[in-house]
Amino acid sequence: MVHAFVSHCRRSRRRRLAYKQMANILIIEDEPRMRRLLEITLGEDGHTVTALGDAETGIRNLRAGNGTDLIVTDLKLPGMTGLEFLHEAKHINAAIPVVVMTAYGSVETAVEAMKAGAADYVLKPFTMAEMKLVVNKELDVRRMREENRDLREALGKRYKFENIIAPSPKMQAVLALVERVAPTNSTVLIGGESGVGKDLIARAIHQNSRRASGPFVKINSTAIPETLLESELFGFEKGAFTGALASKPGKFELADKGTLFLDEIGDIPAPIQVKLLRVLQEREFERLGGTRTIKVDVRLLAATNRDLRAALEEGTFREDLYYRLNVVPIDIPPLRDRKEDIPELVTHFLHRFARENGRHFNGVTQAAMKLLIDYHWPGNVRQLENTIERAVALSTGPAIEAGDVHLDQGVGRGNVGNSAGSFLPDGMTLEQWEDEMIREALRRANGNKSQAARLLGLSRNALRYRLGKLGVEDEEA
């Protein structure tokens, strides 16, 4: 086993050196001066560059099996167009990343190319430094994907990150991808339902990146009114609007040389999507009410619990921004699809809340654990965390019993009744048990309704409704 892992490490190192020093790049550009300039510029980095003037010759080169690692192609070509070349190249080898070049007024064509499988696009006119940046990024992404595949094959290695408990195979695959993408500068789009831990994954990427010593700035687009979101992201100048008594930097400036984590990016309004796209493409922007162009060096991590492809079809999210964000997608599975993680998560939360409350528990009974594992967890890890906190607050015994676990059966898939193996006290219905828990929460909170609602994991209005059913008058109301 040790020998296999060492061999994997050596193979990964050889691949890193190969990509860094001698990647094989194929250029398709019909304009001779631009073709020669690209050939010289990319060759300066140690790459082996083949520069051709038409797509048909490029297809013959690919079919000859010359080990091409990356393709740079213009979209406007004589004969076979760049899009037709892209389709044919992907048919020959779908794994080769393709960077397309297009004129500024043909962004829609570039988006079509991204849909067809292009890895990225560069708008003409561009600088050679910008082209180098895009090419090196795509080579890094390809290397990362190949190493990730190798790592999954190597000994079933278990990945560990601080504050992330994920022994299940699905989450181990996620962490393997995090380890590969963290050292790069690639934009990452983190998807998953609410409560799965997208924030933790974003922090793990930052902490294991070359930007770890820089700032990690988080902003949740849904927590900020639409009218203020632009000024929060990009800052504003004095006098930009009523009440702007002094200039203020935005989140992008604060995250310079570090990472900006933009949560719930699917809810970004359309006008701000345009400015966000410009920052991703050009690394520059102006403050609200300002004229000075500010350049920043920021890595963007984005997260969403929405289906952005559906948003594309609805027209509420820009296609070009989506493809700029979706360089490396990381999808976190819901808790119900990785139930192997539940026992370790329960133990972690139990120890934490017991320590915070100055209590000691022997653990969780088998019946309580079965109840937790069988539940559907619509709120994912965040809901599990709240459930254990509530159980710690309400438990009176040396261990967490099934009766200490309160689950919203109207949301989950599980059903609870007084059948064999039921955890309810004999002769008590679920409704009676809930009523008793409400009375117990009121007793422990000394009659404070707001505190009782927090203990039960309910909103104040939800508790008021249940109190009304119990015939308990809510004096605070």
C-alpha positions as CSV (number, residue, x, y, z in Angstrom):
1,M,0.0,0.0,0.0
2,V,2.8,2.4,0.9
3,H,4.5,1.6,-2.4
4,A,1.3,2.3,-4.3
5,F,0.9,5.7,-2.7
6,V,4.6,6.6,-3.3
7,S,4.2,5.7,-6.9
8,H,1.1,7.9,-7.1
9,C,2.9,10.8,-5.6
10,R,5.8,10.4,-8.1
11,R,3.4,10.1,-11.0
12,S,1.6,13.3,-9.8
13,R,4.9,15.2,-9.5
14,R,6.0,14.1,-13.0
15,R,2.6,15.3,-14.3
16,R,3.0,18.7,-12.6
17,L,6.5,19.1,-14.0
18,A,5.3,18.1,-17.4
19,Y,2.4,20.6,-17.5
20,K,4.6,23.3,-16.1
21,Q,7.5,22.9,-18.4
22,M,6.4,21.2,-21.6
23,A,2.7,21.2,-22.3
24,N,1.8,20.6,-26.0
25,I,-0.4,23.5,-27.2
26,L,-2.1,23.6,-30.5
27,I,-3.0,27.1,-31.9
28,I,-5.5,27.7,-34.7
29,E,-5.3,31.3,-36.0
30,D,-5.5,32.4,-39.6
31,E,-3.9,35.9,-39.1
32,P,-0.1,35.2,-39.5
33,R,1.2,38.0,-37.1
34,M,-1.1,37.0,-34.3
35,R,-0.4,33.3,-34.9
36,R,3.4,34.0,-34.7
37,L,3.0,36.2,-31.6
38,L,1.0,33.5,-29.7
39,E,3.6,30.8,-30.7
40,I,6.5,32.9,-29.4
41,T,4.7,34.0,-26.2
42,L,3.5,30.6,-25.1
43,G,6.8,29.0,-26.2
44,E,8.6,31.3,-23.8
45,D,7.0,29.4,-20.9
46,G,8.6,26.1,-22.0
47,H,5.5,24.8,-23.9
48,T,5.8,23.0,-27.2
49,V,3.6,25.0,-29.5
50,T,2.2,24.0,-32.9
51,A,0.6,27.0,-34.7
52,L,-1.6,26.3,-37.7
53,G,-3.6,28.7,-40.0
54,D,-6.8,26.7,-40.6
55,A,-9.1,24.3,-38.7
56,E,-8.9,21.4,-41.2
57,T,-5.1,21.1,-40.7
58,G,-5.8,21.3,-36.9
59,I,-8.2,18.3,-37.1
60,R,-5.6,16.3,-39.0
61,N,-3.1,17.1,-36.4
62,L,-5.4,16.0,-33.6
63,R,-6.2,12.7,-35.4
64,A,-2.5,12.0,-35.7
65,G,-2.4,11.7,-31.9
66,N,0.4,14.1,-31.2
67,G,-0.5,14.4,-27.5
68,T,-2.1,17.8,-27.5
69,D,-2.7,19.1,-23.9
70,L,-4.6,22.4,-24.8
71,I,-6.0,24.1,-27.8
72,V,-6.2,27.9,-28.5
73,T,-8.4,28.7,-31.5
74,D,-10.0,31.7,-33.1
75,L,-13.7,31.4,-33.7
76,K,-13.6,33.3,-37.1
77,L,-11.6,31.0,-39.5
78,P,-11.6,30.4,-43.2
79,G,-13.4,27.2,-44.3
80,M,-14.4,25.3,-41.2
81,T,-15.4,27.8,-38.5
82,G,-14.0,27.8,-35.0
83,L,-17.3,26.4,-33.6
84,E,-17.3,23.6,-36.1
85,F,-13.6,22.9,-35.2
86,L,-14.5,22.9,-31.5
87,H,-17.3,20.3,-32.0
88,E,-14.9,18.0,-34.1
89,A,-12.0,18.4,-31.6
90,K,-14.3,17.5,-28.7
91,H,-15.4,14.4,-30.7
92,I,-11.8,13.3,-31.1
93,N,-10.8,14.0,-27.5
94,A,-13.3,15.5,-25.1
95,A,-10.7,15.9,-22.3
96,I,-8.6,18.5,-24.2
97,P,-9.4,22.0,-22.8
98,V,-10.1,24.6,-25.6
99,V,-9.7,28.3,-25.2
100,V,-11.4,30.4,-27.9
101,M,-10.5,33.8,-29.1
102,T,-13.3,36.2,-30.3
103,A,-13.9,39.8,-31.1
104,Y,-15.4,42.0,-28.3
105,G,-18.7,42.3,-30.2
106,S,-19.2,38.5,-30.5
107,V,-19.6,37.5,-26.8
108,E,-22.8,35.5,-27.8
109,T,-20.6,33.3,-30.0
110,A,-18.2,32.8,-27.2
111,V,-21.1,31.7,-25.0
112,E,-22.2,29.2,-27.7
113,A,-18.6,27.9,-27.7
114,M,-18.7,27.5,-23.9
115,K,-21.9,25.5,-24.3
116,A,-20.2,23.3,-26.9
117,G,-17.4,22.5,-24.4
118,A,-14.9,25.3,-24.6
119,A,-13.1,25.8,-21.3
120,D,-12.7,29.6,-21.5
121,Y,-12.7,32.5,-23.9
122,V,-10.6,35.6,-24.4
123,L,-11.9,38.8,-26.0
124,K,-9.9,40.6,-28.7
125,P,-8.0,42.7,-28.3
126,F,-6.2,41.1,-25.4
127,T,-2.7,41.2,-23.9
128,M,-0.3,38.3,-24.0
129,A,-0.2,38.4,-20.2
130,E,-4.0,37.8,-20.2
131,M,-3.6,34.9,-22.6
132,K,-0.8,33.4,-20.5
133,L,-3.0,33.6,-17.4
134,V,-5.9,31.8,-19.1
135,V,-3.7,29.1,-20.6
136,N,-1.9,28.4,-17.4
137,K,-5.2,28.3,-15.5
138,E,-6.7,25.7,-17.9
139,L,-3.6,23.6,-17.7
140,D,-3.8,23.7,-13.9
141,V,-7.5,22.7,-14.1
142,R,-6.7,19.7,-16.4
143,R,-3.8,18.6,-14.2
144,M,-6.1,18.9,-11.1
145,R,-8.8,16.7,-12.7
146,E,-6.3,14.0,-13.7
147,E,-4.7,14.0,-10.3
148,N,-8.1,13.8,-8.7
149,R,-8.8,10.7,-10.7
150,D,-5.5,9.2,-9.7
151,L,-6.1,10.0,-6.1
152,R,-9.5,8.3,-6.0
153,E,-7.7,5.2,-7.3
154,A,-4.8,5.4,-4.8
155,L,-5.4,3.5,-1.6
156,G,-8.9,5.0,-1.0
157,K,-7.0,7.9,0.6
158,R,-9.0,9.6,3.4
159,Y,-9.0,13.4,3.2
160,K,-9.4,15.5,6.4
161,F,-9.9,19.2,6.8
162,E,-10.4,21.2,9.9
163,N,-14.0,21.4,11.1
164,I,-15.2,19.1,8.2
165,I,-16.5,15.7,9.2
166,A,-16.9,13.6,6.0
167,P,-16.1,9.9,6.1
168,S,-18.6,8.9,3.5
169,P,-17.3,8.1,-0.1
170,K,-19.3,11.0,-1.6
171,M,-17.9,13.6,0.7
172,Q,-14.4,12.1,0.4
173,A,-14.7,12.8,-3.4
174,V,-15.7,16.4,-2.6
175,L,-12.7,16.8,-0.3
176,A,-10.3,15.3,-2.9
177,L,-11.5,17.9,-5.4
178,V,-11.0,20.6,-2.8
179,E,-7.4,19.5,-2.2
180,R,-6.8,19.6,-6.0
181,V,-8.4,23.0,-6.7
182,A,-7.3,24.9,-3.6
183,P,-3.7,25.7,-4.8
184,T,-4.9,27.1,-8.2
185,N,-6.5,30.4,-8.8
186,S,-9.5,29.0,-10.6
187,T,-13.0,30.2,-9.8
188,V,-15.1,27.6,-8.0
189,L,-18.9,27.3,-8.0
190,I,-20.1,25.4,-5.0
191,G,-23.6,23.9,-5.3
192,G,-25.8,22.2,-2.8
193,E,-29.0,22.4,-0.7
194,S,-29.2,24.9,2.2
195,G,-27.4,23.6,5.2
196,V,-25.0,21.1,3.5
197,G,-21.8,23.1,4.4
198,K,-21.0,25.2,1.4
199,D,-19.4,27.8,3.7
200,L,-17.0,25.2,5.3
201,I,-15.9,24.0,1.8
202,A,-15.2,27.6,0.7
203,R,-13.1,28.2,3.8
204,A,-11.2,24.9,3.3
205,I,-10.4,26.0,-0.2
206,H,-9.1,29.4,1.0
207,Q,-7.1,27.9,3.9
208,N,-5.3,25.4,1.7
209,S,-4.6,27.9,-1.1
210,R,-1.6,30.2,-1.8
211,R,-3.9,33.0,-0.6
212,A,-4.3,31.6,2.9
213,S,-2.4,34.5,4.5
214,G,-4.7,37.0,2.7
215,P,-8.2,37.9,3.7
216,F,-11.3,35.7,3.4
217,V,-14.3,37.9,2.8
218,K,-17.8,36.6,2.7
219,I,-20.9,38.3,1.5
220,N,-24.5,36.8,1.3
221,S,-26.4,38.5,-1.5
222,T,-29.8,37.6,0.0
223,A,-28.9,39.2,3.4
224,I,-28.4,42.7,1.8
225,P,-31.1,44.8,0.1
226,E,-30.7,45.0,-3.7
227,T,-30.3,48.7,-3.5
228,L,-27.2,48.3,-1.2
229,L,-25.6,45.3,-2.8
230,E,-23.7,47.1,-5.5
231,S,-22.1,49.5,-2.9
232,E,-21.3,46.6,-0.6
233,L,-19.5,44.7,-3.4
234,F,-17.7,47.6,-5.2
235,G,-17.7,50.4,-2.6
236,F,-18.8,54.0,-3.1
237,E,-17.3,57.5,-3.2
238,K,-18.2,60.4,-1.0
239,G,-21.4,62.1,-2.3
240,A,-22.4,59.1,-4.5
241,F,-25.8,59.1,-2.9
242,T,-27.6,60.7,0.0
243,G,-25.9,59.8,3.2
244,A,-22.6,58.9,1.6
245,L,-20.6,61.3,3.8
246,A,-17.3,59.5,3.2
247,S,-15.8,57.1,0.7
248,K,-16.0,53.4,1.6
249,P,-14.2,50.4,0.0
250,G,-16.3,47.4,-1.1
251,K,-15.8,43.7,-0.5
252,F,-13.7,43.3,-3.6
253,E,-11.1,45.8,-2.4
254,L,-11.2,44.3,1.1
255,A,-10.5,40.8,-0.4
256,D,-7.5,42.0,-2.5
257,K,-4.7,39.4,-2.5
258,G,-7.2,37.0,-0.8
259,T,-10.5,35.2,-1.5
260,L,-14.1,36.6,-1.9
261,F,-16.8,34.1,-1.1
262,L,-20.1,35.2,-2.7
263,D,-22.9,33.1,-1.2
264,E,-26.3,32.7,-2.9
265,I,-25.0,34.1,-6.2
266,G,-28.1,32.9,-8.0
267,D,-30.0,35.8,-6.4
268,I,-27.7,38.6,-7.7
269,P,-29.8,41.1,-9.7
270,A,-29.0,41.5,-13.4
271,P,-27.4,45.0,-13.3
272,I,-24.8,43.8,-10.8
273,Q,-24.2,40.6,-12.8
274,V,-22.8,42.8,-15.5
275,K,-20.3,44.5,-13.2
276,L,-19.4,41.1,-11.6
277,L,-18.6,39.7,-15.1
278,R,-16.3,42.6,-15.8
279,V,-14.4,42.0,-12.5
280,L,-13.9,38.3,-13.4
281,Q,-12.7,39.2,-16.9
282,E,-10.6,42.2,-16.4
283,R,-9.9,42.3,-12.6
284,E,-11.0,45.9,-12.4
285,F,-14.0,48.1,-11.5
286,E,-15.1,51.6,-10.4
287,R,-16.7,52.4,-7.1
288,L,-20.3,53.6,-7.1
289,G,-20.2,57.3,-8.0
290,G,-16.5,57.1,-8.9
291,T,-14.4,57.4,-12.1
292,R,-11.1,55.9,-10.9
293,T,-10.5,52.4,-12.2
294,I,-9.5,50.1,-9.3
295,K,-7.5,46.9,-10.1
296,V,-7.7,43.9,-7.7
297,D,-6.2,40.5,-7.3
298,V,-9.1,38.4,-5.9
299,R,-10.0,34.8,-6.2
300,L,-13.8,34.4,-6.4
301,L,-15.6,31.4,-4.8
302,A,-19.4,31.4,-5.4
303,A,-22.1,29.3,-3.9
304,T,-25.8,28.6,-4.7
305,N,-28.6,26.4,-3.6
306,R,-30.5,27.2,-6.8
307,D,-30.3,25.4,-10.2
308,L,-28.5,28.0,-12.2
309,R,-29.2,26.2,-15.4
310,A,-32.9,26.7,-14.8
311,A,-32.2,30.3,-14.1
312,L,-30.4,30.5,-17.5
313,E,-33.5,29.2,-19.2
314,E,-35.7,31.7,-17.2
315,G,-33.4,34.5,-18.3
316,T,-32.7,35.6,-14.7
317,F,-29.0,34.7,-14.8
318,R,-26.5,35.7,-17.5
319,E,-25.0,32.8,-19.6
320,D,-21.6,34.4,-19.9
321,L,-21.4,35.0,-16.1
322,Y,-22.4,31.4,-15.5
323,Y,-19.6,30.0,-17.6
324,R,-17.1,32.3,-16.0
325,L,-18.1,31.1,-12.6
326,N,-18.5,27.4,-13.4
327,V,-14.8,26.8,-14.1
328,V,-14.6,24.1,-11.4
329,P,-18.0,23.0,-10.0
330,I,-18.2,21.3,-6.6
331,D,-21.6,19.8,-5.8
332,I,-22.1,18.9,-2.1
333,P,-24.5,16.0,-1.7
334,P,-27.4,16.4,0.8
335,L,-27.1,14.6,4.2
336,R,-29.8,12.1,3.3
337,D,-27.5,10.8,0.5
338,R,-24.5,10.4,2.8
339,K,-25.9,8.9,6.0
340,E,-22.5,7.3,6.8
341,D,-21.5,10.8,8.0
342,I,-24.3,11.1,10.6
343,P,-22.8,9.1,13.5
344,E,-19.6,11.1,13.5
345,L,-21.4,14.4,13.1
346,V,-23.7,13.5,16.0
347,T,-20.7,12.7,18.2
348,H,-19.0,16.0,17.2
349,F,-22.1,18.1,17.9
350,L,-22.8,16.3,21.2
351,H,-19.3,16.9,22.6
352,R,-19.4,20.5,21.5
353,F,-22.8,21.4,23.0
354,A,-22.1,19.4,26.2
355,R,-18.9,21.3,26.7
356,E,-20.6,24.7,26.1
357,N,-23.3,23.8,28.6
358,G,-21.0,22.3,31.2
359,R,-22.6,18.9,31.0
360,H,-21.3,15.3,30.4
361,F,-23.0,12.6,28.3
362,N,-22.1,9.0,27.8
363,G,-23.2,9.2,24.2
364,V,-26.3,8.5,22.2
365,T,-28.5,5.5,22.7
366,Q,-28.9,3.0,19.8
367,A,-32.6,3.9,19.4
368,A,-31.8,7.6,19.2
369,M,-29.0,7.1,16.7
370,K,-31.4,4.9,14.5
371,L,-33.9,7.7,14.6
372,L,-31.3,10.2,13.5
373,I,-30.0,8.0,10.7
374,D,-33.5,7.1,9.4
375,Y,-34.6,10.8,9.2
376,H,-34.8,12.6,5.9
377,W,-32.9,15.8,7.0
378,P,-34.5,18.4,4.7
379,G,-32.3,21.0,6.5
380,N,-29.2,18.9,6.2
381,V,-26.2,19.3,8.5
382,R,-27.4,22.6,9.9
383,Q,-30.7,20.9,10.9
384,L,-28.8,18.0,12.5
385,E,-26.7,20.5,14.5
386,N,-29.8,22.3,15.8
387,T,-31.4,19.0,16.7
388,I,-28.5,17.9,18.8
389,E,-28.3,21.2,20.5
390,R,-32.0,21.0,21.4
391,A,-31.5,17.4,22.7
392,V,-28.6,18.5,24.9
393,A,-30.7,21.3,26.3
394,L,-33.8,19.0,27.0
395,S,-32.1,15.8,28.1
396,T,-32.1,14.9,31.8
397,G,-30.3,11.5,31.6
398,P,-26.6,10.5,31.2
399,A,-27.2,9.8,27.5
400,I,-29.2,11.2,24.6
401,E,-32.4,9.1,24.5
402,A,-34.8,8.8,21.6
403,G,-37.3,10.9,23.5
404,D,-34.8,13.7,23.6
405,V,-34.7,13.9,19.8
406,H,-37.3,16.2,18.4
407,L,-37.8,15.9,14.6
408,D,-40.3,17.7,12.4
409,Q,-42.0,14.7,10.9
410,G,-44.1,16.9,8.7
411,V,-41.0,17.8,6.7
412,G,-39.0,14.6,6.8
413,R,-40.0,11.3,5.3
414,G,-40.0,9.3,8.4
415,N,-43.3,8.4,10.3
416,V,-43.6,8.0,14.0
417,G,-46.3,6.2,15.8
418,N,-46.9,3.8,18.7
419,S,-45.9,0.7,16.7
420,A,-43.3,-1.9,17.7
421,G,-40.0,-0.2,18.4
422,S,-41.6,3.2,18.9
423,F,-39.6,5.6,21.0
424,L,-42.7,7.4,22.5
425,P,-43.7,6.6,26.1
426,D,-46.4,3.9,26.3
427,G,-49.9,5.3,25.8
428,M,-48.7,8.7,24.5
429,T,-49.4,10.0,21.1
430,L,-47.0,12.1,19.1
431,E,-49.2,15.2,19.6
432,Q,-49.3,14.6,23.4
433,W,-45.5,14.1,23.4
434,E,-45.0,17.4,21.6
435,D,-47.4,19.2,24.0
436,E,-45.3,17.8,26.9
437,M,-42.1,19.0,25.3
438,I,-43.5,22.5,25.0
439,R,-44.5,22.6,28.6
440,E,-41.0,21.3,29.6
441,A,-39.4,24.0,27.5
442,L,-41.5,26.6,29.2
443,R,-40.5,25.3,32.6
444,R,-36.8,25.3,31.7
445,A,-37.1,28.8,30.3
446,N,-38.9,30.0,33.5
447,G,-41.9,31.0,31.4
448,N,-39.8,33.0,28.8
449,K,-41.6,32.3,25.5
450,S,-38.8,33.5,23.3
451,Q,-36.2,31.4,25.1
452,A,-38.6,28.4,25.0
453,A,-39.0,28.8,21.2
454,R,-35.2,28.7,20.8
455,L,-34.9,25.6,22.9
456,L,-37.5,23.9,20.7
457,G,-36.1,25.2,17.4
458,L,-39.3,27.0,16.6
459,S,-40.1,30.5,15.5
460,R,-41.9,32.8,18.0
461,N,-45.0,32.7,15.9
462,A,-44.9,28.9,15.7
463,L,-44.7,28.6,19.4
464,R,-47.6,31.1,19.9
465,Y,-49.7,28.9,17.6
466,R,-48.9,25.8,19.6
467,L,-49.6,27.6,22.9
468,G,-53.0,28.6,21.5
469,K,-53.8,24.9,20.8
470,L,-52.7,24.1,24.4
471,G,-55.0,26.8,25.8
472,V,-52.0,28.6,27.3
473,E,-52.5,32.4,27.1
474,D,-49.5,34.2,25.6
475,E,-49.3,37.4,27.7
476,E,-46.4,38.7,25.6
477,A,-48.6,38.7,22.5
